[in-house]
Amino acid sequence: MKPGSLFTPLIVSLLVAACGSSDNQTTAEAPVVTQNHQESGCVAEAATLQGVIDDSRRREANSSRDVYRHPSEVLEFFELQPDQTVVEIWPSGGWWTEILAPYLRDCGQYIAAGFALDARRTPGWRKRVQRQYNDWLAGDPGRFDKVQVSSLSIPERPEIAPAGSADRVLSFRNVHNWMNGDYAPAVFVSMYNALKPGGMLGLVEHRADPGTAHAQMLESGYVTEAHVIDMAEAAGFELLRSSELNANPKDTKDHPQGVWSLPPSYRGGEETRADYQVIGESDRMTLLFRKPN
């Protein structure tokens, strides 16, 4: 089947299992959004958000980061409900997948818009991450059998979900990567197009101090809140509200390796690891935008 074809979650899982880590493996594009969440009584019987956060099957390396990432509070701030269609941009290793996929499994739809395996501009390391992610999904059907995998690559793969189909689009710590690729405005347009009128974009990003120069943002991985809001509004979004849930006043934002000096990257090595453990993860903005009706 050629790129751009529609896959059901089951077919995606079978293809992933059959293809393993083949270099010519492709992700599913333009997933079918199934409206199983209209079933009577479904929401009342769905897994609770705290239940999936507390699930012992979550990897310890992930759950240990809850203290920095506040998953329950963040998803409540984004007004997430178990009967929604939710797209996560670039889930990478699946930190949020372990929460979102089980929470949305019975009544909603989780779409993982990952790295495009068949896009020329996708670097090799991202393709490796995506293949590992796909294999991980296929290896745990009890939690991930209904995950739909799409991809995002500008300009080759701009459609992360059918136009006007998503209740929420979520992005965690990605904006600086889009800026470094010089396609951040186009990604905001892709997210806008995927949402229903009235749908919301929930976004978390490393936060630079106001007035930080653009070149410094690219180098450090920290982005000013004003710049993120400007790009979102240019795509058509309206800002609903912001939160300090992920603020970290200990983060001075002047580290030699930028944001990657901090956990979980520790790019400075073992010599500085203890110092950065004290700081914790980066100071982050948490923003909620809305696509107007």
SULWODA-V565067 format. One record per backbone hydrogen bond with DSSP energy under -1.0 kcal/mol. CO is the residue of the C=O (numbers start at 1). NH is the residue of the N-H. If there is no record, write none. Layout:
co->CO nh->NH
co->CO nh->NH
This chain:
co->2 nh->5
co->8 nh->12
co->9 nh->13
co->10 nh->14
co->11 nh->15
co->12 nh->16
co->13 nh->17
co->14 nh->18
co->15 nh->19
co->16 nh->20
co->19 nh->22
co->22 nh->25
co->35 nh->38
co->36 nh->39
co->39 nh->42
co->41 nh->45
co->48 nh->52
co->49 nh->53
co->50 nh->54
co->55 nh->58
co->59 nh->62
co->59 nh->63
co->60 nh->64
co->62 nh->65
co->63 nh->66
co->65 nh->68
co->65 nh->69
co->66 nh->70
co->70 nh->74
co->71 nh->75
co->72 nh->76
co->73 nh->77
co->74 nh->78
co->75 nh->80
co->76 nh->79
co->81 nh->84
co->84 nh->109
co->85 nh->167
co->85 nh->168
co->86 nh->111
co->87 nh->170
co->88 nh->113
co->91 nh->94
co->94 nh->98
co->96 nh->99
co->96 nh->100
co->97 nh->101
co->99 nh->103
co->100 nh->104
co->104 nh->108
co->109 nh->86
co->110 nh->148
co->111 nh->88
co->112 nh->114
co->112 nh->150
co->113 nh->90
co->114 nh->152
co->119 nh->122
co->123 nh->127
co->124 nh->128
co->125 nh->129
co->126 nh->130
co->127 nh->131
co->128 nh->132
co->129 nh->133
co->130 nh->134
co->131 nh->135
co->132 nh->136
co->133 nh->137
co->134 nh->138
co->135 nh->139
co->137 nh->140
co->140 nh->143
co->140 nh->144
co->141 nh->145
co->144 nh->147
co->148 nh->112
co->150 nh->114
co->153 nh->157
co->157 nh->153
co->162 nh->165
co->166 nh->196
co->167 nh->200
co->168 nh->87
co->169 nh->202
co->170 nh->89
co->171 nh->204
co->174 nh->178
co->175 nh->179
co->176 nh->180
co->177 nh->181
co->178 nh->183
co->179 nh->182
co->183 nh->187
co->184 nh->188
co->185 nh->189
co->186 nh->190
co->187 nh->191
co->188 nh->192
co->189 nh->193
co->190 nh->194
co->191 nh->195
co->193 nh->164
co->194 nh->165
co->194 nh->166
co->196 nh->199
co->199 nh->291
co->200 nh->169
co->201 nh->289
co->202 nh->171
co->203 nh->287
co->204 nh->173
co->205 nh->285
co->206 nh->223
co->209 nh->212
co->213 nh->217
co->214 nh->218
co->215 nh->219
co->216 nh->220
co->217 nh->221
co->220 nh->259
co->223 nh->208
co->224 nh->228
co->225 nh->229
co->226 nh->230
co->227 nh->231
co->228 nh->232
co->229 nh->233
co->230 nh->234
co->231 nh->235
co->232 nh->237
co->233 nh->236
co->238 nh->290
co->241 nh->288
co->244 nh->247
co->246 nh->284
co->248 nh->251
co->255 nh->258
co->257 nh->260
co->258 nh->261
co->259 nh->262
co->260 nh->267
co->262 nh->265
co->262 nh->266
co->266 nh->269
co->272 nh->276
co->273 nh->277
co->274 nh->278
co->275 nh->279
co->276 nh->280
co->283 nh->207
co->285 nh->205
co->286 nh->243
co->287 nh->203
co->288 nh->240
co->288 nh->241
co->289 nh->201
co->290 nh->238
co->291 nh->198
